[in-house]
Amino acid sequence: MATATHLQKPSAMPSSRNLTRQKLIHAAIELFASQGVSETTTKQIAELAQVNEVTLFRQFGNKHGLLLAVIEDADVFAQLGQNLVTKLEPSSSLPQMLREYANTCLQALEQTPAVIRSLVGESGQYSIENRQGLGRSFDLANRRVAKYLKTNLGESKSELQLPVEQLASLLNTLLFGYATIELTSEFHGLWGDREDFLDRVVALFLAGAVPSSTSELALINRSEHQSIPLDLPEPIVHQILQQAKKHSLQTYALAYVLFGAGLSASEIVLLNRSNHLSMIDRQLFQITQGSARQVPINQWIMGKRYGSYLKNPLTQWLKSRKDAQEALFISGDGNPITELDLCKQWQELVTEMSTPTGEAPNIAQAQATWCVEMLTRGLTLEAMQTLTGWEASQLAPYVGRAKEQTVLTQAFNLDRAG
């Protein structure tokens, strides 16, 4: 059975005014860890903290209010994430890094079996506030792990097929699920042992997150039958931009960048204000992550002009900013926007829309549309390689699509000339 020493208590020294509150939280941590939430009474907590039980009710309302304070103030899961990343040594190998992190995480979760069992077995009794508090703690832990991965992956971040935040969240979800099964049952099912499970987890993430040049996945992606996002018709593009304009300044700026600069969602979320350069005769992004390059931001998108180089949806958004956040785009809580945030905003814009194939527009189609438009407007394959940082093979499908569009335009012009 775990003891309170396995859970870190708040490190800051409490003031005299908050001393009673901290004593109650410390006592609750100890009892929750040793005997579970359901078996712990408010009387036991008050006695261990050496305060009156009435004081506990004044401070927290009830036991679940105290649980919420434990989750948020003691920040158990966020501290777990912090402890993990400080214990791990930087690795030059992504497979090694993933395996070391996964193994360390499972060992840490094993040290708090009573808390894990309580969280799972008693979750149905938690209020919405308790569940929200627990969710915030998980989110903070994921962000800290994502920061660790970003720091130690270095340039290899550009190889990831998933945003680092999503990679960290998926990995933590798998590990927490495995730990829960291991701590609440004696049945492992398909996994012979922990090493077998870790082998499969690392292989899964390497196959799904990082393409290998020798893997079957990479060969399929490079084949001439590669499935690529189709470019969007002109009316749909302008409809998306108009919907974005009605939504908010930031959403309008995001849509403008998607169609005007040809950046992927993963590149956009990494942009800082300093990456944006606006002059009287040009506007561009200085891309510093992945393939370092400069990318122009077009005034004209699918035959329609969206402002000027100095006054457009992006400059209007930046002009409205009153915060000190360096990120070019921010979430509702003031933090840099994540790829998940961006995709959710896109989904809100295209909910009622349908492409010629009968599906809702996909965010990847914005970049495809930009590629085809640039090629139809006269940019060469070599020029597009410079702007995108892609290989010729990656651009080949868009070159073919641009030729189709050019031929169709010529045919329509001939028909009009009659």
Stockholm file with secondary structure:
# STOCKHOLM 1.0

chainA/1-418         MATATHLQKPSAMPSSRNLTRQKLIHAAIELFASQGVSETTTKQIAELAQVNEVTLFRQFGNKHGLLLAVIEDADVFAQLGQNLVTKLEPSSSLPQMLREYANTCLQALEQTPAVIRSLVGESGQYSIENRQGLGRSFDLANRRVAKYLKTNLGESKSELQLPVEQLASLLNTLLFGYATIELTSEFHGLWGDREDFLDRVVALFLAGAVPSSTSELALINRSEHQSIPLDLPEPIVHQILQQAKKHSLQTYALAYVLFGAGLSASEIVLLNRSNHLSMIDRQLFQITQGSARQVPINQWIMGKRYGSYLKNPLTQWLKSRKDAQEALFISGDGNPITELDLCKQWQELVTEMSTPTGEAPNIAQAQATWCVEMLTRGLTLEAMQTLTGWEASQLAPYVGRAKEQTVLTQAFNLDRAG
#=GR chainA/1-418 SS CCCGGGSCCCCSCCCTTTHHHHHHHHHHHHHHHHHCSTTCCHHHHHHHHTSCHHHHHHHHSSHHHHHHHIIIIICHHHHHHHHHHHHSCCCSCHHHHHHHHHHHHHHHHHTCHHHHHHHHHTGGGCCHHHHHHHHHHHHHHHHHHHHHHHHHHGGGGGGCSSCHHHHHHHHHHHHHHHHHHHHHCSCCTTCSSHHHHHHHHHHHHHHHHSCCTTSHHHHHHHSTTCCCCCCCCHHHHHHHHHHHHHHCHHHHHHHHHHHHHCCCHHHHTTCBGGGEEEETTEEEEEECSSSCEEEECCSEETTEECSCSSSSHHHHHHHHCCSCCCBSSBCTTSSBCCHHHHHHHHHHHHTTCCCTTSSCCCTHHHHHHHHHHHHHTTCCHHHHHHHHCCCHHHHHHHHHHHHHHHHHHHHHHHHHHC
#=GC SS_cons         CCCGGGSCCCCSCCCTTTHHHHHHHHHHHHHHHHHCSTTCCHHHHHHHHTSCHHHHHHHHSSHHHHHHHIIIIICHHHHHHHHHHHHSCCCSCHHHHHHHHHHHHHHHHHTCHHHHHHHHHTGGGCCHHHHHHHHHHHHHHHHHHHHHHHHHHGGGGGGCSSCHHHHHHHHHHHHHHHHHHHHHCSCCTTCSSHHHHHHHHHHHHHHHHSCCTTSHHHHHHHSTTCCCCCCCCHHHHHHHHHHHHHHCHHHHHHHHHHHHHCCCHHHHTTCBGGGEEEETTEEEEEECSSSCEEEECCSEETTEECSCSSSSHHHHHHHHCCSCCCBSSBCTTSSBCCHHHHHHHHHHHHTTCCCTTSSCCCTHHHHHHHHHHHHHTTCCHHHHHHHHCCCHHHHHHHHHHHHHHHHHHHHHHHHHHC
//
